[in-house]
Amino acid sequence: MPERPRQPLELSRADLQALVESLGQPRYRGDQILAWLHGRDVLDPADMTDLPRTLRETLAAAWSPTPDSTVAEVAVSTDGTTRIDLSLHDAACTQTVLIPETPDDVEDEDDTPPPASAALPALPPLPVLPTPSPQPPIPWTRSTFTQCLSTQVGCAFGCAFCRSGSVGFVRHLSAGEILVQRHWARRTLAERGDIARTVVMGIGEPLHNLEALLAALRLLADPRAGGVSPRRITVSTIGLPEGIRRLGEEFEGRIGLAWSLHAADEETRRRLLPAASRRPVAEVVAALRAYPLPPRRRITVECVLVGGVNDSVHHARDVVRLLSGLRCKANLIPFNPWLGAKTDLAAPAVAAVEAYRETLAAAGISVFVRKPRGADVLAACGQLLGTSDGGRFPPPRDVGG
Ligand code: SAH
C-alpha cells in the first residue's frame, strides 16, 4: 500500500519552515501557512491569500485542499452537546464532542472565566454536514464550547466502566488526526460560536500516544498556529508517570492535568482499572507531585463513581488519605451507563454521591460533581466508541428468542 502522504495539519513549525525554504522562500512564509492551517482552518493553499502565487500553486499541487477525513455523523443532544463522528483515511472512526459551556462549568476559582459570550440569535438548522437522523431543536444559547478530543481508535486500557475500551486498542491517531477534530468542530460550529477550552478526554489514553499528543499540543498552543492558551487545555490520563513527566517538562506545567483515580485501594483499582492497576498508585502520585504546576493551579482528580463498587464513604476516606498534600481538586463523575456495560455496573445513588462529596469537602478538597452532558446521544464521559451506531441511548434492546 502506498505510504499515506503527511497531512498539512501535522507539519510542525520547523517542517513548514524547511518546506518553504526548500522552495526558495523565506522562513516566515512557514508561519503564515501555520496561521492559515491552525488559526483560520484554511487548508486549501489557493485560499492563503498572503502567500505569493507561485508558492500557492506549488503547495496546491502537493496538498489536498481538504483533510483526508470526513464527518460521518453529527449528533446533537437535547442539552446542546454535539458529538461529531469522523471517518478517517483508513475508514477507522473516531469521535469528538463539543459541550456548550454553562456558568456551572466555571468551577475553579483559580481559573479565569472564559471570554464573555453574548447570547446568539436564533439558529438555523445545522447546515453543511449530512445528518442521517432528524435533529432536535438545538438549545445552543452561548457562543463558547469545550471540545473533547480523542487520541486513539479504541483504547488499550479496558477500564471496566468505559465504553471506549470495550473494543480494545485499534490504533493511535496521528497529530494531524488529533488536530483535524478541531478543524471539523470549528467548521461545524461556524458562526454559532467558538471553542474556549480543550480537554483531551475522548477516546483513548492520551499519554499512551505521547509523541503524537505532544506534537498536536505544540501546534495547538503555539501563538503562531492554534493560539490556544495552555491553561485552557487539559489532558486527562489514567496516570502514566513517564508521560506525566514529559508533558510537565515540555509545557512547564502550564497544560492542565486531570488524573482518573477512581479508587485509592489496590483491590478496587484492580476491579475497575485492571491495566492501570499493574503499577502501584503511589508511583502516579509521585509523578503528579513532581508536575511543575504554576502557582494557584491544581491537578484535577477524577473519580467515576460506580454504585456499590467505589462510592462508599470508606472509599472516599481512602482517596482523601492518598491525596493528602497534593495540590488538587476533585471531579466526581457518576457512572454513565451504556448498553453492553457489565451488568454489575450501575449509577451511584444520589445520596452516596453526596456523602462521598461531603467526605472530600470536609477534608478541605474542593470537589465538583460533573453533570452528564450529551448522554442521550452517547456523547457523555465514557460513552464514546468510535463507530457510528445511531447515536441514541438507549437503542432498542434485541428481544432474542
Ligand atoms: N484515558 C483517559 C481519558 C479518557 S476517559 C482517562 O482515563 O482519563 C475520560 C474520563 O471519562 C475519565 O475520567 C474516565 O474515567 C471517565 N469515564 C469513562 N467511562 C465512564 C462512564 N461510563 N461514566 C462516567 N465516566 C466515565
Boltz pocket constraint, residues with backbone or C-beta under 6 A from the ligand:
constraints:
  - pocket:
      binder: B
      contacts: [[A, 159], [A, 161], [A, 162], [A, 163], [A, 200], [A, 201], [A, 202], [A, 203], [A, 204], [A, 205], [A, 206], [A, 236], [A, 237], [A, 238], [A, 258], [A, 259], [A, 260], [A, 302], [A, 304], [A, 333], [A, 334], [A, 335], [A, 336], [A, 337], [A, 381], [A, 382], [A, 383]]
      max_distance: 6.0
